[in-house]
Amino acid sequence: MNCSLDLIEAYLDAELDPGDIAAIEDHLSGCRSCSETFTRFRAQKANIRSIAPYYTAPPQLQQAVRKALRQAAADNAQPAGGSSPWRWLAIAATVLLAVSVSWNIRPSSRPTPEADTLAVNIVSDHIRSLIGTHLLDVPSSDQHTVKPWFNGKLDFSPEVKDFASQGFPLIGGRLEYLMDRPVAALVYKRRQHIINVFTWPASTAKTDRPFARNGYVALHWNHGSTTFWAVSDISSIELAQFESLYEK
């Protein structure tokens, strides 16, 4: 078989029949390019699944969908010839959408604190930077190169430090958008691990505890008039060590 990104994606999504599965597995074993593409796609899928919210429909929603489908079947019954399968699929999709939307617009009884909502977005941005191609806009270990790069791009001047001698070297920075505003993302390394530090003028959303999600830890602190959020997959102890260096 020939190289095909569509077939690799379909294989990952378990959308192929047994014959095609055998063919693509045989192809992947002998094609280095497709094997590398498959490995990259599989890692991206795993990372996306780690941050995507998944919900199990509560019993009341399941019952409401079944009831709505039965009513739709009764209202659209045809005396002869039966209904087109595509027509029934369209009815089912419409009913499911209507019921699920009406269910999800109900107000939550447990609203998410502002700081936790922000932390979730920060962890998501961190993961996207790792699996995409936008980790660095200005690749440099020189803080005097990284800091001026943000001039004219932000309405503040970020505090940029390098901690190479302490085991946290600066590797660059990028412009990021977070909670509808541009912020500075400063990028550090700890061995082979990436640390993203998001910074902007101090906000009111604060948390006094590390935020952990899917193996990532986000740590928040204020220094002077500036807010900092550091996020990585290193231990919370090492991230706290990094924070202490920034606050000196």
KEDREN-825276 format. One line per 8 residues: their letters; for each residue x, y, z of N, C-alpha, C. Coordinates in nm, 2 decimals, m for minus. Last residue first. Example, Ala and Ser with C-alpha at 12.3 -4.5 7.8 and 13.67 -1.06 7.14 Angstrom:
# KEDREN-825276
SA> 1.28:m0.22:0.71:1.37:m0.11:0.71:1.29:0.00:0.79 | 1.32:m0.57:0.78:1.23:m0.45:0.78:1.32:m0.33:0.78
END
This chain:
# KEDREN-825276
KEYLSEFQ> 1.38:3.57:4.44:1.49:3.63:4.50:1.52:3.76:4.45 | 1.18:3.45:4.30:1.14:3.55:4.39:1.26:3.62:4.47 | 1.30:3.26:4.14:1.24:3.38:4.07:1.21:3.49:4.17 | 1.37:3.07:4.32:1.48:3.14:4.25:1.42:3.27:4.19 | 1.12:2.98:4.40:1.20:3.05:4.50:1.32:3.12:4.43 | 1.03:2.85:4.17:0.97:2.97:4.22:1.05:3.05:4.31 | 1.21:2.62:4.17:1.22:2.72:4.06:1.15:2.85:4.11 | 1.11:2.50:4.40:1.25:2.54:4.40:1.27:2.65:4.29
ALEISSID> 0.86:2.43:4.30:0.87:2.53:4.41:1.01:2.58:4.42 | 0.94:2.24:4.12:0.88:2.36:4.07:0.87:2.47:4.18 | 1.04:2.05:4.28:1.13:2.12:4.19:1.07:2.25:4.14 | 0.80:1.98:4.41:0.91:2.02:4.49:1.01:2.10:4.40 | 0.64:1.88:4.20:0.60:2.01:4.27:0.71:2.06:4.35 | 0.84:1.75:3.93:0.78:1.74:4.06:0.74:1.88:4.12 | 0.76:1.83:3.59:0.85:1.80:3.70:0.78:1.80:3.83 | 0.59:1.92:3.39:0.57:1.78:3.45:0.68:1.74:3.54
SVAWFTTS> 0.48:2.26:3.45:0.57:2.16:3.40:0.52:2.02:3.44 | 0.44:2.61:3.49:0.37:2.48:3.47:0.47:2.38:3.40 | 0.39:2.91:3.67:0.49:2.81:3.61:0.42:2.68:3.60 | 0.27:3.23:3.66:0.23:3.09:3.66:0.33:3.00:3.59 | 0.28:3.54:3.81:0.35:3.43:3.74:0.28:3.30:3.76 | 0.21:3.89:3.80:0.16:3.75:3.83:0.25:3.66:3.75 | 0.35:4.18:3.94:0.34:4.09:3.83:0.30:3.95:3.88 | 0.44:4.37:4.12:0.31:4.40:4.05:0.28:4.30:3.94
GHNWHLAV> 0.60:4.16:4.33:0.58:4.30:4.29:0.44:4.31:4.23 | 0.49:3.86:4.23:0.61:3.92:4.27:0.61:4.07:4.23 | 0.28:3.58:4.30:0.29:3.72:4.26:0.42:3.78:4.31 | 0.24:3.25:4.17:0.29:3.35:4.27:0.28:3.49:4.21 | 0.14:2.91:4.11:0.12:3.06:4.09:0.18:3.13:4.21 | 0.20:2.62:3.92:0.22:2.69:4.05:0.21:2.84:4.03 | 0.09:2.31:3.81:0.09:2.46:3.78:0.11:2.53:3.92 | 0.19:2.00:3.68:0.17:2.09:3.80:0.18:2.23:3.76
YGNRAFPR> 0.07:1.71:3.52:0.13:1.84:3.52:0.10:1.92:3.64 | m0.07:1.47:3.55:0.07:1.47:3.55:0.14:1.60:3.54 | m0.34:1.56:3.53:m0.29:1.47:3.43:m0.14:1.47:3.43 | m0.29:1.84:3.74:m0.38:1.78:3.64:m0.31:1.69:3.54 | m0.27:2.05:4.02:m0.22:1.93:3.95:m0.33:1.88:3.86 | m0.16:2.35:4.15:m0.27:2.29:4.08:m0.22:2.17:3.99 | m0.05:2.43:4.48:m0.02:2.39:4.34:m0.15:2.33:4.28 | m0.21:2.71:4.65:m0.17:2.57:4.64:m0.14:2.53:4.50
DTKATSAP> m0.32:2.95:4.66:m0.21:2.93:4.75:m0.16:2.78:4.74 | m0.42:3.15:4.39:m0.43:3.02:4.45:m0.30:3.00:4.54 | m0.60:3.42:4.24:m0.49:3.37:4.32:m0.52:3.23:4.37 | m0.70:3.68:4.05:m0.71:3.53:4.06:m0.59:3.48:4.12 | m0.64:3.94:4.01:m0.70:3.91:4.13:m0.72:3.76:4.15 | m0.30:4.00:3.88:m0.45:3.99:3.87:m0.50:3.95:4.00 | m0.02:4.18:3.77:m0.09:4.11:3.87:m0.24:4.11:3.86 | 0.07:4.15:3.42:0.05:4.24:3.54:m0.05:4.17:3.64
WTFVNIIH> 0.21:3.82:3.35:0.14:3.94:3.31:0.12:4.03:3.44 | 0.34:3.51:3.24:0.35:3.63:3.32:0.28:3.74:3.26 | 0.41:3.17:3.25:0.32:3.27:3.19:0.32:3.39:3.29 | 0.66:2.95:3.18:0.62:3.05:3.28:0.54:3.16:3.21 | 0.70:2.61:3.13:0.65:2.74:3.08:0.61:2.83:3.19 | 0.96:2.39:3.12:0.88:2.47:3.21:0.83:2.59:3.14 | 1.03:2.06:3.00:1.00:2.21:2.97:0.92:2.27:3.08 | 1.30:1.83:3.06:1.16:1.88:3.08:1.15:2.03:3.05
QRRKYVLA> 1.55:1.73:3.07:1.48:1.72:2.94:1.33:1.77:2.95 | 1.65:1.96:3.30:1.70:1.83:3.24:1.63:1.83:3.10 | 1.44:2.19:3.26:1.49:2.12:3.38:1.52:1.98:3.33 | 1.42:2.50:3.09:1.43:2.36:3.09:1.48:2.31:3.22 | 1.17:2.76:3.00:1.29:2.71:3.07:1.30:2.56:3.05 | 1.03:3.04:2.86:1.04:2.89:2.85:1.18:2.85:2.91 | 0.76:3.26:2.91:0.90:3.24:2.92:0.93:3.09:2.93 | 0.51:3.43:2.76:0.55:3.29:2.80:0.70:3.28:2.79
AVPRDMLY> 0.32:3.71:2.83:0.45:3.66:2.80:0.46:3.52:2.85 | m0.01:3.76:2.68:0.08:3.75:2.80:0.22:3.70:2.74 | m0.30:3.92:2.57:m0.17:3.87:2.54:m0.08:3.87:2.67 | m0.63:3.79:2.67:m0.53:3.89:2.67:m0.39:3.84:2.64 | m0.82:3.58:2.70:m0.85:3.70:2.62:m0.75:3.82:2.63 | m0.69:3.38:2.85:m0.80:3.45:2.91:m0.82:3.59:2.84 | m0.40:3.44:2.67:m0.46:3.36:2.78:m0.57:3.44:2.84 | m0.17:3.40:2.42:m0.29:3.46:2.45:m0.36:3.37:2.56
ELRGGILP> 0.19:3.47:2.40:0.08:3.38:2.42:m0.05:3.46:2.45 | 0.50:3.48:2.25:0.38:3.56:2.28:0.27:3.46:2.29 | 0.79:3.33:2.40:0.69:3.35:2.30:0.58:3.43:2.34 | 1.14:3.25:2.46:1.01:3.29:2.50:0.92:3.30:2.38 | 1.42:3.06:2.59:1.36:3.15:2.50:1.22:3.20:2.55 | 1.56:2.91:2.77:1.58:2.87:2.63:1.50:2.96:2.54 | 1.73:2.92:3.08:1.63:2.99:2.99:1.66:2.94:2.85 | 1.79:2.64:3.30:1.83:2.73:3.19:1.72:2.79:3.11
FGQSAFDK> 1.82:2.54:3.58:1.69:2.58:3.51:1.73:2.68:3.40 | 2.04:2.50:3.73:1.98:2.38:3.67:1.85:2.41:3.60 | 2.17:2.72:3.83:2.09:2.64:3.93:2.02:2.52:3.86 | 2.28:2.83:3.60:2.38:2.78:3.70:2.30:2.70:3.81 | 2.05:2.92:3.47:2.13:2.80:3.42:2.22:2.74:3.52 | 1.84:3.10:3.50:1.89:3.02:3.62:1.97:2.90:3.57 | 1.76:3.42:3.41:1.82:3.29:3.37:1.88:3.22:3.49 | 1.46:3.62:3.37:1.58:3.58:3.45:1.63:3.44:3.39
VEPSFDLK> 1.25:3.89:3.31:1.31:3.77:3.25:1.44:3.74:3.33 | 0.95:4.03:3.34:1.07:4.01:3.42:1.13:3.88:3.37 | 0.80:4.21:3.06:0.82:4.10:3.15:0.95:4.09:3.22 | 0.64:4.51:3.05:0.78:4.46:3.03:0.80:4.34:3.12 | 0.33:4.56:2.89:0.41:4.56:3.01:0.55:4.50:2.97 | 0.17:4.52:2.67:0.15:4.65:2.74:0.23:4.65:2.87 | 0.36:4.37:2.40:0.28:4.37:2.52:0.27:4.51:2.58 | 0.50:4.44:2.18:0.40:4.33:2.16:0.31:4.32:2.29
GNFWPKVT> 0.68:4.64:2.25:0.58:4.67:2.14:0.47:4.56:2.12 | 0.91:4.40:2.35:0.88:4.54:2.33:0.78:4.57:2.22 | 0.99:4.14:2.35:0.85:4.16:2.38:0.81:4.31:2.36 | 1.27:4.15:2.31:1.18:4.10:2.20:1.04:4.13:2.22 | 1.39:4.22:2.55:1.35:4.33:2.46:1.27:4.28:2.34 | 1.40:3.95:2.67:1.32:4.06:2.73:1.29:4.17:2.63 | 1.58:3.80:2.51:1.44:3.76:2.52:1.36:3.88:2.57 | 1.83:3.93:2.54:1.77:3.91:2.40:1.62:3.88:2.41
HQDSSPVD> 1.88:3.91:2.80:1.89:4.05:2.74:1.85:4.05:2.59 | 1.89:3.64:2.85:1.77:3.72:2.90:1.77:3.86:2.84 | 1.98:3.40:2.63:2.02:3.53:2.68:1.90:3.62:2.72 | 1.91:3.18:2.50:1.94:3.17:2.64:1.98:3.30:2.71 | 1.64:3.18:2.26:1.77:3.24:2.31:1.78:3.21:2.46 | 1.40:3.20:2.03:1.49:3.10:2.09:1.62:3.16:2.13 | 1.12:3.34:2.02:1.25:3.40:2.03:1.34:3.29:2.10 | 0.90:3.17:2.01:0.91:3.28:1.91:1.05:3.34:1.90
LLHTGILS> 0.86:2.83:2.08:0.94:2.95:2.10:0.92:3.04:1.98 | 0.65:2.65:2.04:0.71:2.66:2.17:0.79:2.79:2.19 | 0.48:2.57:1.82:0.49:2.71:1.86:0.54:2.71:2.01 | 0.41:2.33:1.72:0.53:2.38:1.67:0.56:2.53:1.72 | 0.28:2.10:1.96:0.27:2.17:1.84:0.41:2.22:1.79 | 0.31:1.98:2.20:0.28:1.89:2.09:0.27:1.97:1.96 | 0.38:2.20:2.37:0.47:2.08:2.36:0.44:1.99:2.24 | 0.17:2.38:2.36:0.31:2.42:2.31:0.40:2.30:2.30
RIHDSVIN> m0.03:2.22:2.47:m0.04:2.26:2.32:0.10:2.30:2.27 | 0.05:2.22:2.73:0.05:2.10:2.66:0.05:2.12:2.51 | 0.02:2.49:2.80:0.15:2.43:2.81:0.15:2.30:2.73 | m0.26:2.53:2.76:m0.16:2.60:2.68:m0.02:2.54:2.68 | m0.35:2.36:2.97:m0.38:2.33:2.83:m0.29:2.40:2.74 | m0.25:2.50:3.20:m0.20:2.36:3.17:m0.23:2.32:3.02 | m0.41:2.73:3.16:m0.26:2.74:3.16:m0.20:2.60:3.13 | m0.67:2.64:3.19:m0.63:2.70:3.07:m0.48:2.70:3.05
VALTDAEP> m0.65:2.56:3.46:m0.68:2.46:3.36:m0.64:2.51:3.22 | m0.60:2.80:3.59:m0.50:2.70:3.59:m0.52:2.59:3.49 | m0.85:2.93:3.54:m0.72:2.99:3.49:m0.62:2.88:3.48 | m1.01:2.77:3.70:m1.04:2.78:3.56:m0.91:2.83:3.49 | m0.89:2.82:3.95:m0.88:2.69:3.90:m0.91:2.69:3.75 | m0.95:3.09:3.99:m0.81:3.05:3.98:m0.80:2.91:3.92 | m1.24:3.09:4.00:m1.17:3.16:3.89:m1.02:3.11:3.87 | m1.39:2.77:4.07:m1.33:2.89:4.11:m1.25:2.95:4.00
TPRSSPRI> m1.68:2.65:3.91:m1.54:2.64:3.92:m1.47:2.77:3.96 | m1.99:2.59:4.08:m1.91:2.67:3.99:m1.76:2.65:4.02 | m2.20:2.36:4.13:m2.07:2.38:4.18:m1.98:2.46:4.09 | m2.43:2.35:3.98:m2.44:2.37:4.13:m2.31:2.39:4.20 | m2.46:2.51:3.67:m2.39:2.42:3.76:m2.41:2.45:3.90 | m2.76:2.57:3.49:m2.65:2.62:3.57:m2.59:2.51:3.66 | m2.82:2.41:3.18:m2.86:2.43:3.32:m2.74:2.48:3.40 | m2.72:2.36:2.94:m2.73:2.50:2.97:m2.78:2.52:3.11
NWSVSVAL> m2.73:2.09:2.91:m2.60:2.15:2.95:m2.61:2.30:2.98 | m2.99:2.03:2.83:m2.94:1.97:2.95:m2.81:2.05:3.00 | m3.01:2.15:2.58:m3.10:2.19:2.69:m3.05:2.14:2.82 | m2.81:2.00:2.45:m2.79:2.14:2.47:m2.88:2.19:2.58 | m2.93:1.74:2.45:m2.80:1.76:2.52:m2.77:1.91:2.54 | m3.16:1.78:2.30:m3.17:1.74:2.43:m3.04:1.77:2.51 | m3.05:1.86:2.04:m3.15:1.95:2.12:m3.15:1.91:2.26 | m2.88:1.64:1.98:m2.83:1.78:1.99:m2.92:1.87:2.08
LVTAAIAL> m3.07:1.44:1.96:m2.96:1.43:2.06:m2.90:1.57:2.08 | m3.23:1.53:1.75:m3.29:1.51:1.88:m3.18:1.51:1.99 | m3.05:1.53:1.54:m3.12:1.65:1.58:m3.17:1.64:1.72 | m2.97:1.26:1.52:m2.87:1.36:1.55:m2.94:1.49:1.60 | m3.22:1.14:1.46:m3.15:1.10:1.58:m3.05:1.21:1.62 | m3.27:1.26:1.21:m3.36:1.28:1.32:m3.29:1.25:1.45 | m3.05:1.15:1.06:m3.07:1.30:1.08:m3.16:1.33:1.20 | m3.11:0.88:1.07:m2.99:0.93:1.13:m3.00:1.08:1.16
WRWPSSGG> m3.35:0.88:0.93:m3.35:0.85:1.07:m3.22:0.89:1.14 | m3.25:0.95:0.68:m3.35:1.04:0.74:m3.35:1.01:0.89 | m3.09:0.73:0.62:m3.02:0.86:0.64:m3.12:0.96:0.71 | m3.28:0.53:0.59:m3.19:0.52:0.70:m3.12:0.66:0.73 | m3.61:0.63:0.51:m3.47:0.62:0.47:m3.38:0.62:0.59 | m3.88:0.44:0.63:m3.81:0.56:0.62:m3.67:0.54:0.57 | m4.13:0.24:0.45:m4.04:0.27:0.56:m3.96:0.40:0.53 | m4.33:0.15:0.28:m4.20:0.18:0.23:m4.09:0.20:0.33
APQANDAA> m4.60:0.31:0.45:m4.55:0.22:0.34:m4.41:0.26:0.31 | m4.66:0.49:0.65:m4.74:0.37:0.64:m4.68:0.27:0.54 | m4.41:0.62:0.87:m4.47:0.61:0.73:m4.54:0.48:0.71 | m4.37:0.83:1.15:m4.40:0.69:1.10:m4.46:0.70:0.96 | m4.31:1.05:1.29:m4.27:1.05:1.15:m4.29:0.91:1.09 | m4.40:1.03:1.54:m4.45:1.14:1.47:m4.42:1.13:1.32 | m4.26:0.80:1.63:m4.41:0.80:1.62:m4.46:0.91:1.53 | m4.00:0.89:1.63:m4.04:0.78:1.54:m4.19:0.77:1.52
AQRLAKRV> m4.02:1.10:1.81:m3.98:1.13:1.67:m4.02:1.02:1.58 | m4.07:0.94:2.04:m4.17:1.04:2.00:m4.14:1.08:1.85 | m3.82:0.80:2.06:m3.95:0.73:2.04:m4.06:0.82:1.99 | m3.65:1.02:2.10:m3.64:0.94:1.97:m3.77:0.86:1.95 | m3.73:1.11:2.35:m3.75:1.20:2.23:m3.74:1.12:2.10 | m3.67:0.89:2.50:m3.81:0.93:2.49:m3.83:1.02:2.37 | m3.39:0.89:2.48:m3.47:0.77:2.43:m3.62:0.81:2.41 | m3.33:1.13:2.60:m3.30:1.11:2.46:m3.38:1.00:2.40
AQQLQPPA> m3.42:1.09:2.86:m3.48:1.20:2.78:m3.45:1.18:2.63 | m3.25:0.88:2.94:m3.40:0.86:2.93:m3.46:0.96:2.85 | m3.01:1.02:2.94:m3.03:0.90:2.85:m3.17:0.88:2.83 | m3.06:1.21:3.14:m3.03:1.26:3.00:m3.05:1.14:2.90 | m3.09:1.06:3.37:m3.20:1.14:3.32:m3.18:1.18:3.18 | m2.83:0.93:3.39:m2.95:0.85:3.36:m3.07:0.94:3.30 | m2.58:1.14:3.24:m2.65:1.09:3.35:m2.78:1.02:3.31 | m2.31:1.06:3.03:m2.45:1.11:3.03:m2.52:1.05:3.15
TYYPAISR> m1.99:1.13:3.12:m2.09:1.03:3.11:m2.23:1.08:3.12 | m1.75:1.33:2.96:m1.86:1.32:3.05:m1.94:1.20:3.02 | m1.43:1.47:2.94:m1.51:1.36:2.90:m1.62:1.35:3.01 | m1.22:1.73:2.83:m1.32:1.69:2.93:m1.41:1.58:2.87 | m0.88:1.68:2.74:m1.02:1.70:2.70:m1.12:1.66:2.80 | m0.63:1.62:2.83:m0.68:1.75:2.88:m0.83:1.77:2.83 | m0.58:1.37:2.73:m0.55:1.39:2.87:m0.60:1.52:2.92 | m0.63:1.38:2.46:m0.73:1.31:2.55:m0.71:1.34:2.70
INAKQARF> m0.40:1.51:2.38:m0.53:1.58:2.37:m0.63:1.51:2.46 | m0.21:1.31:2.44:m0.21:1.44:2.51:m0.34:1.51:2.50 | m0.30:1.11:2.26:m0.29:1.08:2.40:m0.29:1.21:2.48 | m0.26:1.24:2.01:m0.40:1.20:2.05:m0.40:1.17:2.20 | 0.01:1.28:2.01:m0.08:1.40:2.01:m0.22:1.36:2.06 | 0.09:1.01:2.00:0.13:1.09:2.12:0.04:1.22:2.13 | m0.01:0.94:1.75:m0.06:0.87:1.87:m0.03:0.95:2.00 | 0.13:1.11:1.58:m0.01:1.13:1.59:m0.07:1.06:1.72
RTFTESCS> 0.39:1.00:1.62:0.36:1.14:1.65:0.21:1.17:1.67 | 0.36:0.74:1.52:0.40:0.76:1.66:0.37:0.91:1.71 | 0.29:0.80:1.26:0.20:0.73:1.34:0.23:0.75:1.49 | 0.53:0.92:1.17:0.41:0.99:1.17:0.30:0.93:1.26 | 0.70:0.70:1.19:0.73:0.82:1.28:0.60:0.90:1.28 | 0.58:0.53:1.00:0.59:0.48:1.14:0.62:0.60:1.24 | 0.62:0.67:0.77:0.48:0.65:0.82:0.48:0.61:0.97 | 0.90:0.66:0.76:0.83:0.78:0.76:0.69:0.77:0.82
RCGSLHDE> 0.96:0.38:0.75:1.00:0.46:0.86:0.93:0.59:0.87 | 0.79:0.11:0.68:0.80:0.24:0.63:0.84:0.33:0.75 | 0.74:m0.15:0.78:0.84:m0.13:0.69:0.87:0.01:0.64 | 0.53:m0.13:0.96:0.65:m0.20:1.00:0.77:m0.19:0.91 | 0.33:0.00:0.82:0.40:0.07:0.92:0.53:0.00:0.97 | 0.25:m0.21:0.65:0.31:m0.10:0.59:0.39:m0.02:0.70 | 0.13:m0.38:0.84:0.24:m0.43:0.76:0.32:m0.32:0.70 | m0.07:m0.21:0.92:0.02:m0.26:1.02:0.15:m0.31:0.95
IAAIDGPD> m0.22:m0.19:0.68:m0.15:m0.07:0.73:m0.05:m0.11:0.84 | m0.31:m0.46:0.65:m0.23:m0.39:0.55:m0.15:m0.27:0.60 | m0.47:m0.50:0.88:m0.35:m0.58:0.85:m0.26:m0.52:0.75 | m0.66:m0.30:0.84:m0.58:m0.30:0.96:m0.45:m0.38:0.93 | m0.79:m0.39:0.61:m0.71:m0.27:0.60:m0.62:m0.26:0.72 | m0.91:m0.63:0.72:m0.82:m0.64:0.60:m0.73:m0.51:0.59 | m1.08:m0.53:0.92:m0.96:m0.61:0.95:m0.86:m0.62:0.84 | m1.15:m0.18:0.85:m1.19:m0.32:0.87:m1.06:m0.40:0.88
LEADLYAE> m1.10:0.12:1.05:m1.07:0.04:0.94:m1.13:m0.11:0.96 | m1.12:0.29:1.27:m1.22:0.30:1.17:m1.20:0.21:1.05 | m0.96:0.36:1.49:m1.02:0.23:1.48:m1.14:0.23:1.39 | m0.81:0.58:1.49:m0.94:0.60:1.53:m1.02:0.47:1.53 | m0.57:0.49:1.37:m0.57:0.54:1.51:m0.71:0.55:1.57 | m0.67:0.45:1.11:m0.62:0.33:1.19:m0.62:0.37:1.34 | m0.72:0.71:1.03:m0.84:0.61:1.04:m0.80:0.49:1.13 | m0.46:0.81:1.02:m0.56:0.86:1.12:m0.68:0.77:1.14
ILDLSCNM> m0.36:0.64:0.82:m0.30:0.64:0.95:m0.40:0.69:1.06 | m0.52:0.72:0.61:m0.53:0.58:0.66:m0.47:0.57:0.79 | m0.44:0.98:0.57:m0.58:0.95:0.60:m0.60:0.81:0.66 | m0.17:0.96:0.50:m0.21:1.02:0.63:m0.35:0.99:0.67 | m0.02:0.71:0.34:m0.15:0.78:0.34:m0.17:0.83:0.48 | 0.18:0.53:0.11:0.18:0.61:0.23:0.05:0.70:0.22 | 0.03:0.24:m0.05:0.10:0.36:m0.05:0.09:0.44:0.08 | 0.08:m0.12:0.00:0.00:0.00:0.00:0.09:0.12:0.00
END
